[in-house]
């Protein structure tokens, strides 16, 4: 039966196609039949109606149809493939990593906003897991250090010469993968080798060669098929597990009793390595640097499992933490108390005049302080006892200097001028020394010149400083002027006991004379004679003058200069008290004294 094309025959290209169009040739080079016959033939061959055939040709001629069909089938295909193994996921890692890097370079906020809702929860879980692991590790460490069993292990370590950590590991170990070898299957050369911490190693190339030799020996001697090669070897506590791939062999040296789930980890690792480095292993010529990228997969095989307690008993951990907390609290209390005392001491130092703190530091429980101190400032050591600091812990280095603080200037003035107790000094912020009180006239005269030699003093004010002699003058003047000498009626005779007053009077006048002469002042004593109102005014004047004259003569006889004495007769004009009774009249028959003092001529 002849085969005809649906269209007239065209000139074919070199590959047998005609401009991408499908055509049929008549094997017998016969002319095509009529269109009805062709349609009938197509229906019989394909079982399609004419309109269905038309759609088929349109799909074959449209280049967009194939991607659309793939897009509908791709999700289901990915799901089915993912259920079979992890090769699809491994193959997409590089593409996904590149896509993520590109996204971050374009806009880093996209991924950060996407991850933000889960970061908080993930962080909390990670912290909780870390704390739980830390507590377990701490409890296990303390248990291994403090329990009875730990002492037995320490004796064993001392007896065998091994470290205590190694003995603990061996006695609590379920299994540990100590070494991982990645060996090129065809050449037997070592591609990569990883070893766990604290594990002694031999020459890895020699070990790899021996494993290859043993595997080849088993296969050759026992006619073992290549796909059913050697899978494990046992040497005392050590077990060697071997997983073969098409291009490489993964061998792990394991101490203890590993679970079968670990073999799945080995299998997954060798599959990932083949997926990532299959071409490199196929073209291997002896260069092993390219296989360093397989280390992350090999590290997944370096697992360890130790014996764990049946329940989470953190007795040792909580006991240790309690002890640490108590010790920390006690240490913290004393540290804070010491710090507060030190700060209090520094505050007291800073508030003292004449002391300047330049630098302070604490080191190894000692307090170091550097500063300047005026010699007249307070001794810093006296402040240490006030703050309850241990003097042995305070190491000071003070440099001398002259302070211009008003309080220090006052002390300096007191030290240099040595004022009497009746004089007080005060220095203001401008360095003006103000003196107040009483002092001997000679001292005042001398210090009016001496203040100029006091560092920091700019001026001396003595307007409130009086000579102490003036105070004596006031005292003696008051004593003399309050003295009254009483007489009998109508006579110049003193009453009983008045003569004794004259002795005190003469002593006071003599002292007053010396003081006024020392101060270069003139003194005049007025002696006043008085009478009562019994006689006439003329009689009373005469009687009062006679009484005053008698006292003047007495004073003159006892060394009082006549030039300093003067008598005045006042009669009854200046009574001491109104004469309402006999006692009052008695007090008015008297002699009184009035003193006047003036500056001298010099």
Secondary structure by P-SEA (a helix, b strand, c coil): ccccccccccccccccccccccccccccccccccaaaaaaaaaaaccccaaaaaaaaaaaaccaaaaaaaaaaaaaaaaaaaaccaaaaaaaaaaaaaaaaaaaaacaaaaaaaaccaaaaaaaaaaaaaaaaaaaaaaaaaaacccaaaaaaaaaaaaacccaaaaaaaaaccccccbbbbbccccccccbbbbccccccccaaaaaaaaaaaaaaaaaaacccccccccccccccbbbbbbbcccbbbbbbbcccccaaaaaaaaaaaaaaaaacaaaaaaccccccccccaaaaaaaaccccccccccccaaaaaaaaaaaaaaaaaaaaaaaaaaaaaaaaaaaaaaccccccccccccccbbbbbbccccccccaaaaaaaaccccccbbbbbbbbbbccaaaaaaaaaaaacccccbbbbbcccbbbbbbccccaaaaaaacccccccccccccccccbbbaaaaaaaaaaaaaaabbbbbcccccccccaaaaaaaaaaaaaaaaaaaaaaabbbbbbbbbbbbcccccaaaaaaaaaaaaaaaaaaaaaaccccccbbbbbbcccccccccccaaaaaaacbbbbbbbbbbccc
